[in-house]
Amino acid sequence: MGNRNDEKKENKEEDDEERVRRDWEFRLSTVVSSSCDGACSDTIGIIEFDPSDNLVVTGGIARKIRVYSVKTLLPGENHSHGECADVTWLQHNNACEYYICTPAKLSSLRWKPESAGTVLGSGDYDGVVTEYDLDQRIPIFERDEHGGRRIWSVDYSHWDPLVGASGSDDGTMQMWDPRCEGIKTVAKVRPSGGGSAVCCVEFNPFGGPLIAVGCADRRAYGYDMRKMVDPVLVFDGHQKTVTYVRFLDDHTMVTSGTDGCLRLWSTDDARMIRVYMGHTNSRSFIGLSVWRTGGLLGCGSEDNRVFVYDKRWGEPIWVHEFGGGKWNGNGDGPNFVSSVCWKQVGVDGCTLVAGGSDGILEVIVGKRIAS
């Protein structure tokens, strides 16, 4: 009797998952080809929508912050959520509204809250945090407190919008506040207790005092920014480096690791809720983004594919071959998807932008299928 009930439960779960797969229809909308001819590297390491969702910025190895208009990347869509079936082909030099040259390779970009989408923070390979005024297209703030070690991630608090944080190869997560004159760092922690790199930091975007940190010691940590001494939460489950942390809602968080899986956690008690597997990730930063309204997760893969997961199921609901899975022009091995970002508006339609190690940018649109 028990075996029969288990079989019925398993069949129901399979039916439910298949129904979720049929809930969404995705397609490639736009491809922005790289201007790199193979003799240089143009890996896109970061993609971010601005708070209004009208602009997209990218950064990476090319030492440029590229700024794109969403209207340019989605010509003819007119918010129809994918009714136009043709793929638009563009080049970076004509798709990009403008770019800002940076002194070093970029590893992270984040918009500064309450700046009306005009101030963009960056972290670079030289260990420097720089803020840029996009109206004037100049740097307006700089801090260099990681001893020249590569910064992997920067973010800003939504609970106290002037406070920022950075995580670095030096094993520290540092918080700063420009209102504190003469104090370079208002908090500094070593989450792993040793020298393990801090690969990602993210404040709770829903306004709470929690900040999440992912480390090379295979764990993620949660700190209360009001008392940065010991972590209030420890997320232990990954078998290798935790490369990304993303808050899904006020009670759950998603992490990505080089053990080839994503994990969903409760931020109330650090309990692991679900594991997502299907993509390939053993050594690289492949991007992680969550579409909070639709409950969808997006990530890249080292086999040059884009994966979309529904938060309710552990297997992908859609997989997209990025750029045909081609090998790069230098013969150094296969290209891979290195960054992804969801547009946070919409209910029945969604937009995911993905970037590759070859410098190609692809825009994917999805629509909910009426049942």
ChimeraX attribute file (.defattr): number of C-alpha atoms within 10 A of each C-alpha:
attribute: neighborCount
match mode: 1-to-1
recipient: residues
	/A:1	6
	/A:2	7
	/A:3	8
	/A:4	9
	/A:5	10
	/A:6	11
	/A:7	12
	/A:8	12
	/A:9	12
	/A:10	12
	/A:11	12
	/A:12	12
	/A:13	13
	/A:14	13
	/A:15	12
	/A:16	14
	/A:17	19
	/A:18	12
	/A:19	13
	/A:20	14
	/A:21	16
	/A:22	15
	/A:23	15
	/A:24	17
	/A:25	16
	/A:26	20
	/A:27	17
	/A:28	20
	/A:29	25
	/A:30	21
	/A:31	23
	/A:32	21
	/A:33	18
	/A:34	19
	/A:35	14
	/A:36	16
	/A:37	12
	/A:38	13
	/A:39	8
	/A:40	13
	/A:41	18
	/A:42	22
	/A:43	23
	/A:44	26
	/A:45	27
	/A:46	25
	/A:47	27
	/A:48	23
	/A:49	23
	/A:50	21
	/A:51	18
	/A:52	11
	/A:53	15
	/A:54	14
	/A:55	18
	/A:56	21
	/A:57	21
	/A:58	22
	/A:59	29
	/A:60	27
	/A:61	20
	/A:62	20
	/A:63	18
	/A:64	20
	/A:65	23
	/A:66	21
	/A:67	21
	/A:68	21
	/A:69	17
	/A:70	16
	/A:71	13
	/A:72	17
	/A:73	24
	/A:74	20
	/A:75	14
	/A:76	16
	/A:77	15
	/A:78	11
	/A:79	13
	/A:80	11
	/A:81	18
	/A:82	23
	/A:83	13
	/A:84	13
	/A:85	11
	/A:86	12
	/A:87	15
	/A:88	17
	/A:89	13
	/A:90	18
	/A:91	14
	/A:92	19
	/A:93	14
	/A:94	11
	/A:95	18
	/A:96	18
	/A:97	14
	/A:98	16
	/A:99	18
	/A:100	15
	/A:101	13
	/A:102	17
	/A:103	11
	/A:104	17
	/A:105	20
	/A:106	30
	/A:107	23
	/A:108	25
	/A:109	27
	/A:110	21
	/A:111	23
	/A:112	24
	/A:113	20
	/A:114	12
	/A:115	13
	/A:116	11
	/A:117	19
	/A:118	17
	/A:119	22
	/A:120	21
	/A:121	22
	/A:122	25
	/A:123	29
	/A:124	28
	/A:125	21
	/A:126	17
	/A:127	25
	/A:128	23
	/A:129	25
	/A:130	19
	/A:131	20
	/A:132	21
	/A:133	16
	/A:134	17
	/A:135	9
	/A:136	10
	/A:137	14
	/A:138	14
	/A:139	16
	/A:140	14
	/A:141	12
	/A:142	14
	/A:143	14
	/A:144	15
	/A:145	15
	/A:146	21
	/A:147	12
	/A:148	15
	/A:149	19
	/A:150	22
	/A:151	30
	/A:152	25
	/A:153	28
	/A:154	29
	/A:155	26
	/A:156	25
	/A:157	24
	/A:158	19
	/A:159	17
	/A:160	14
	/A:161	14
	/A:162	16
	/A:163	20
	/A:164	23
	/A:165	23
	/A:166	30
	/A:167	32
	/A:168	30
	/A:169	22
	/A:170	19
	/A:171	22
	/A:172	26
	/A:173	27
	/A:174	22
	/A:175	22
	/A:176	19
	/A:177	17
	/A:178	14
	/A:179	9
	/A:180	10
	/A:181	7
	/A:182	7
	/A:183	11
	/A:184	15
	/A:185	16
	/A:186	15
	/A:187	18
	/A:188	16
	/A:189	17
	/A:190	19
	/A:191	26
	/A:192	19
	/A:193	10
	/A:194	11
	/A:195	15
	/A:196	19
	/A:197	27
	/A:198	29
	/A:199	28
	/A:200	27
	/A:201	29
	/A:202	24
	/A:203	28
	/A:204	23
	/A:205	19
	/A:206	15
	/A:207	13
	/A:208	15
	/A:209	18
	/A:210	23
	/A:211	23
	/A:212	26
	/A:213	31
	/A:214	31
	/A:215	31
	/A:216	21
	/A:217	20
	/A:218	20
	/A:219	22
	/A:220	31
	/A:221	22
	/A:222	25
	/A:223	21
	/A:224	17
	/A:225	20
	/A:226	9
	/A:227	11
	/A:228	17
	/A:229	14
	/A:230	13
	/A:231	19
	/A:232	16
	/A:233	19
	/A:234	18
	/A:235	23
	/A:236	15
	/A:237	16
	/A:238	21
	/A:239	14
	/A:240	19
	/A:241	23
	/A:242	28
	/A:243	29
	/A:244	27
	/A:245	28
	/A:246	24
	/A:247	23
	/A:248	23
	/A:249	17
	/A:250	14
	/A:251	14
	/A:252	18
	/A:253	21
	/A:254	26
	/A:255	26
	/A:256	29
	/A:257	28
	/A:258	22
	/A:259	17
	/A:260	19
	/A:261	21
	/A:262	26
	/A:263	21
	/A:264	25
	/A:265	23
	/A:266	18
	/A:267	22
	/A:268	11
	/A:269	13
	/A:270	20
	/A:271	16
	/A:272	17
	/A:273	13
	/A:274	15
	/A:275	19
	/A:276	21
	/A:277	16
	/A:278	16
	/A:279	22
	/A:280	20
	/A:281	19
	/A:282	15
	/A:283	14
	/A:284	16
	/A:285	25
	/A:286	32
	/A:287	25
	/A:288	23
	/A:289	28
	/A:290	27
	/A:291	21
	/A:292	17
	/A:293	14
	/A:294	17
	/A:295	13
	/A:296	18
	/A:297	25
	/A:298	24
	/A:299	25
	/A:300	30
	/A:301	26
	/A:302	23
	/A:303	17
	/A:304	25
	/A:305	24
	/A:306	30
	/A:307	24
	/A:308	22
	/A:309	23
	/A:310	21
	/A:311	22
	/A:312	15
	/A:313	18
	/A:314	18
	/A:315	17
	/A:316	20
	/A:317	21
	/A:318	17
	/A:319	16
	/A:320	16
	/A:321	14
	/A:322	24
	/A:323	19
	/A:324	10
	/A:325	15
	/A:326	15
	/A:327	15
	/A:328	16
	/A:329	16
	/A:330	12
	/A:331	9
	/A:332	8
	/A:333	10
	/A:334	16
	/A:335	25
	/A:336	29
	/A:337	33
	/A:338	29
	/A:339	30
	/A:340	29
	/A:341	24
	/A:342	25
	/A:343	24
	/A:344	19
	/A:345	15
	/A:346	14
	/A:347	11
	/A:348	15
	/A:349	20
	/A:350	24
	/A:351	24
	/A:352	24
	/A:353	26
	/A:354	29
	/A:355	30
	/A:356	29
	/A:357	23
	/A:358	27
	/A:359	24
	/A:360	22
	/A:361	27
	/A:362	23
	/A:363	23
	/A:364	21
	/A:365	23
	/A:366	19
	/A:367	20
	/A:368	16
	/A:369	11
	/A:370	8
	/A:371	6
